[in-house]
Amino acid sequence: MNNTNINAKLKGNMAFEMQLNGHTVITDATPENGGNGYGPSPKALLLAGLIGCSGIDVMMITKKMRLDIEDVNVEVEAETRDEDPKIYNYIKLIYKFKGKDLPYNNLERAVKLSMDKYCGVAAMLNKAVPITYEIQIEE
C-alpha cells in the first residue's frame, strides 16, 4: 500500500504552495474570487490529474499494442453547476491521436481500459460525476 503525503503552506492571501514528491505546485483563487491567480484552482488541478492519469495509462497500453502514435492531445470539457458546492455536472475527455494507420478499435480499447479499470482518478471521480470520452484520429 502506498501513502501520499503533501505539505501545503499558505503563501499569502489564498495561495497555497504544496510539495508533492519533490515538485512544487501552487494553487490559488482567481482575482474574481478574491485570489491573486498565482496558480490554477484546485478543481482545475483535479481535472489535470484526471487527464494525466488516463493519459499515462493510454500511452502504456498503446505502447504494449505497438501502435505508432506520433502525438496525443487530451482536452477536457467540464460544466460547473451554479449553486454551492460548485461541483461538476459532467466531465468529457477528448483524446486526439496523431499517427499513421492507427486502428480506432485499439485506441478505443486503450481509453476504455484506462477509464474503466486502471485510472484511479477516474474511478474516484466517476462516483460523483458522469465522465464520458471521445476519440479522434488526426492525420
VENSULJO-V671624 format. One record per pair of residues at least 4 apart in sequence whose ideal C-beta (glycine too) atoms are under 8 Angstrom apart, sorted by the first residue. I is the first residue (numbers start at 1). J is the second residue. Records with the same first field share a line. If there is no record, write none. Layout:
I = J  J
This chain:
6 = 18  19  20
7 = 18  19
8 = 16  17  18
9 = 16  17  18
10 = 15  16
11 = 15  16  17  26  38
12 = 36
13 = 28  34  35  36
14 = 28  29  33  34  35  36
15 = 26  27  28  35  36  38  39
16 = 26  27  28
17 = 24  25  26
18 = 24  25  26  27
19 = 23  24
20 = 24  25
25 = 39  45
26 = 38  39
27 = 39  40  41  42  45
28 = 35  36  37  38  39  40  41
29 = 33  34  35  36  37  41
30 = 35  37  41
31 = 35  36  37
40 = 44  45  48
41 = 45
42 = 46
43 = 47  80  86  88
44 = 48
45 = 49
46 = 50  121  125
47 = 51  76  78  91
48 = 52
49 = 53  121
50 = 54  76  91  93  119  121  122  125  131
51 = 55  74  76  93
52 = 56  121
53 = 57  114  119  120  121  122
54 = 58  74  93  111  114  115  119  121  122
55 = 59  72  74
56 = 60
57 = 61  110  113  114  118  119
58 = 62  72  95  110  111  114
59 = 63  69  72
60 = 64
61 = 65  109  110  113  114  118
62 = 67  69  106  107  110
63 = 67
65 = 106  110
67 = 99  102  103  106  107
68 = 99  100  101  102
69 = 97  98  99  102
70 = 98  99  100
71 = 97  98  99
72 = 95  96  97  98
73 = 95  96  98
74 = 93  94  95  96
75 = 93  94  96
76 = 91  92  93  94
77 = 91  92  94
78 = 88  90  91  92
79 = 88  89  90
80 = 86  87  88  89
81 = 86  87  88  89
82 = 86
87 = 128  129
88 = 128  129
89 = 129
90 = 129  130  131  132
91 = 125  129  130  131  132
92 = 131  132  133  134
93 = 115  131  132  133  134
94 = 133  134  136
95 = 107  111  133  134  135  136
96 = 136  137  138
97 = 102  107  135  136  137  138
98 = 137  138  139
99 = 137
102 = 106  107  137
103 = 107
104 = 108  135  137
105 = 109
106 = 110
107 = 111  135  137
108 = 112  135
109 = 113
110 = 114
111 = 115  133  135
112 = 116
113 = 117  118
114 = 118  119  122
115 = 119  122  126  131  133
119 = 123
120 = 124
121 = 125
122 = 126  131
123 = 127
124 = 128
125 = 129  131
126 = 130  131
